[in-house]
């Protein structure tokens, strides 16, 4: 079967997702993507966490309240400093990046809530579930408000396809981001 689609990797509905019910189980797939024509042998996982930290509103001039931004900064610094002990043969180190932050309603109001988004990339050593558990071990204070989880455990291309590609002289590269295979069961 050949499917030709130009759909966004993980959120589009007109790519692989639109035909999965007709196809059924897939043992292996070759997914074309602009990779310099080097086969990607594995993909990283993706988890997007919507976090929030609560404070207490007050007037800035009177130093009232509990500033939710200051409280969130502690968690954000911890996220920025995460280190991982075990390396993967195929994929880069996992990581977490705070990519959006929102707080405050006025220049003179101490914010009572600070919301932020964390883009978390997992690999075959650190699964999405493990990455979520790391929050517990680092004693972060934010609560999860939403979680967008893409299933992937750092998938690696099946050995028969690796042998064929090697025989043809291809150089391999790890997948830095999530690719359309994430929509394949």
HELIX and SHEET records of a PDB file:
HELIX    1   1 UNK A   16  UNK A   18  5                                   3    
HELIX    2   2 UNK A   20  UNK A   23  1                                   4    
HELIX    3   3 UNK A   60  UNK A   62  5                                   3    
HELIX    4   4 UNK A   68  UNK A   80  1                                  13    
HELIX    5   5 UNK A  128  UNK A  137  1                                  10    
HELIX    6   6 UNK A  159  UNK A  167  1                                   9    
HELIX    7   7 UNK A  180  UNK A  183  5                                   4    
SHEET    1   A 4 UNK A  95  UNK A 103  0                                        
SHEET    2   A 4 UNK A 113  UNK A 122 -1                                        
SHEET    3   A 4 UNK A  45  UNK A  54 -1                                        
SHEET    4   A 4 UNK A 143  UNK A 150 -1                                        
SHEET    1   B 2 UNK A  58  UNK A  59  0                                        
SHEET    2   B 2 UNK A 109  UNK A 110 -1                                        
END                                                                             
